[in-house]
Amino acid sequence: MMTNLYEEFLEDHDHYEQSEQYWRTLWSEVVSEVGGGNKWQTPWMGTGAPHIKDGNPIFSAISPVLRRGVRVIQLEPYGSGLDFQFWFEDTEPNPLDSENVRELVIACVLSDLAGACARKYLEPWVAGSPISMRPDQAGRLTVGRAGEREHLIGHAA
């Protein structure tokens, strides 16, 4: 059973701080397991002002060496079930621009399952590896580093 965490993060300052700490801890665990922490700096992005606490981003990191970034957007829960999306963005219109940073954006309602999903995307991204994703024979979506055993993250639609 999935459990949402810190559901009142937009209204409750303590829940917001606990959410931020959740993402920092997850990040530290991933960097510790994968290595390469010296290539990454956090935070990368600010919220615009110290008093703006809207969850975008609730966590960010950048690796100038890898020209990769991470931005986590925490969403307010509105229903049951897993709410987890990800996509990639470039910071420059031309992806080949020497100033471009390829960004992994994760947008989710924070839950134990969403945290596990985020970890599976962050691990290869932090390591500088491509992210491999495909459905298995049962239609379950798996993610992992290319060439490694992939990890089940959910069901394909």
C-alpha angles and dihedrals in degrees: 000000000000120000123203114220129215093354094176094055094127094053102030119064092202092053090050092052091047090051091051089049091049091057094044090051093047089049092050091050093050093047090047092051097041100035127215094101090144088065093058132074126193136231100032101168131034127214092243096257135019092248096053107096105165100134095251098134108003088166135013139171137176137201110200088185094057093031088229132129138189127211123180118198113194114208130206113253114250104163144002126285135045116320106189130143134165137184141162126247134183120221092215129051089236110056090203092059110120089231094054120118118195107222128205106209118197118189117183150136103256111250135141089260094047089052090053091049092049090052091055091055096040096052098065092034093055091046091054092245127134116259113243119203130174142142117255123223091279092053094253114144116236130189134191146118114310109267096018131099105279124228126233111245105166145304124307113239 
